[in-house]
Amino acid sequence: MARQPQDLLHLLTRAERLSVRRVQSVLEEFDCTIEAWRVLDLLSDGEGHNMTALADHAFLPAPTLTKLIDQLVDQNLVFRRVDPADRRRVLAQLTPRGMQRRQRLSRAVRADWGEVEPLLGQDEEERLQTLLDQLAGALEGDGSVTTARAEREVGRAR
């Protein structure tokens, strides 16, 4: 018998909140919020991202993201630059200090998350990521494939 939508929603919410709580407990040791970690993580690709992409990735409204970026700039972790493709837009990028900070945070989170990994084998973890990605795409209504899923699919094709 199929689960009711509210059952799935409850399971997803519970897993998300427990995951965030666990990661946040690690980040607190570094005086970092989950939202700042998400921003630093996205910016770690070195390409620079506009505020809309950062707000989407960090799940923040634009005014809140602006305040967070201001704080990260004040801490010399992020800098702003004009987008060469569209001079009306601003891109954010990590400073060298920001890259080091992001690496330290990621190592700490990975080390803590490693304690959970034995519960899910690598195949199960990849399958869960794919299923969650498919669910998110279906709920967005466009069936889109996220970057993470596309990277996993490309990785399998190699």
N, C-alpha and C positions, 0 to 999 in steps of 0.2 A: 504494500500500500504506500502510495506517495505521501511524503511529508507535506504538511500545510505550509504555505509561504511564511507564516509567522514563526514556525519552528526553525526554518532556515535562517530567517532574519535574526532570531534570538541566538542561534549558534554562531553566526557571523559576527554579531555585535560582541558577544562574550569573548570570542577568540581575538578580535581586534583590540578590545579594551585590555585584556590580559597581556597581549603582546606589547601594546604601547606602555602599559605600566611597567613591564619588565625592562624594556629599553630605556624608559625614562629614569628608572632607578640607577642604571649605569651612567646615563648622561648627567644626572645630578652631581655625580662625583666631579664632573668637569664644569659645573655651573652652566650647563647647556640645556636648552629646551628641545623637545622633539621637533618643533617647527624649525628651529635654527639648524638642527642636524639635517633635516630634509633639504633645506636650502643649500647648506654646505655640500651635501651629497650630490645634488643636481649640478651644482657649479663645478664639481671636481672633474668634469669632463674637459674643462679648459676652454670650452667654446664660447662662453658668455651666454646669458639668457635674459630675455626681457622680463619685465615685471609680471606680465600675464602668465607666462610659463611658470615662473617661480610661485605665484599665488596658487595656481592649479596644483603644482607638485606638493606644496606645503599645506594644502587645504585651508588656506587663509583668505579672508576678504582683502581687497587691495589696500585699504587704509592700514590694516594691521600689518600687512607685509611691508609696507613703506616704513613703518616704525621699526620693524625687525631689521630691515636692511640698513636703516640709519644706525641702529645699535651695532650691527656687524661692521659697518664702515668705521664707527668710532673705536671699535676694538682692533682695527687694522686687519680684519679677516677678509673683507670684501671691498672692492672698489667699483665705482660706476664709470662707464665710458659711453660715448655716443655710438650708436649703431651705425657702422659705415654704410650699410645698405639703406637705411632710413634715418636720416639725421634728426628726425623728430623723436625717435625712440632712444631709450637708455638701456644698455646692457649691464648686467652685473657679472663680475668675475671674482675668483678667489685671488687673494694676495698670496705670496709665498708662505706667509705666516698662517693664512687661512687653509692652505693646502696641508701644512703640517698638522694643524689642529684637526682637520677632517680625517687625516690618516690615523691620528691617535684615537679619536672617537670611534672610528670604524673598527680598529683593532680591538678596542674594549668591548664594543657591542658584539663583534664576531666571537670573541672569547666567551662572553656570557651566553650568547645564543648557541654556542657549541654544546652547552650542557643540555639543550633541548633536542639537538639534532638526532641523537640516538633513538628518539621516539618516532621520528620519520626517517626512513631510508632516503637516499638521494633520489631514487625513482619516484617514491611517494611524494617527496617535496616538489619535484618538477611537475608531477601530475597535479598536485594541489595548486601550484602556481598557474598552470595552464587552465585548470577549471575555474579558478577565481578570475583570471583574465577573460575567459569566455563569458562568464556571468556578468562581469562589469561591462563588456562590450554589448551584450544583449540588453542590459538595463539602460545603457546609454542610447539604445535604439538604433544604432548604426552598425552594430556588429564589428566595430573597429578593432584593430589589433594594436595593443600598446607597444611601446618601444621594448619593454622587457620581454614580452612574448615574442616579438619579432626577432630579437636577439637570440632567444632560446631556439626558435625555429631555424634560424640561420646556423646556429651552432650545431644543430643536429644534422644539417645538410652537408657539413664539412667532412 
